């Protein structure tokens, strides 16, 4: 059994900083920071302001910048600006 590190930013929560580095991240609130993660999930009400470097991302919410690993997957449900 493999247990992975996962960071969850809940709805109504905001985070401001320089960077976040974690194995997996689920975002339902607001982040103003650069993110480096294996898997990123951005919920429908989420807002992400910063660069994202990852292998896989699913976006339902608002993103300002996005940088993917060239071998990664990107799935956009709804892109709000």
Secondary structure, 3 states (H helix, E strand, C coil): CCCCCEEEECCCCEEEEEEEEEEEEEECCEEEEEEEEEEEEECCCCEEECCEEEEEEEECCEECCCEEEEEEEEEECCCEC
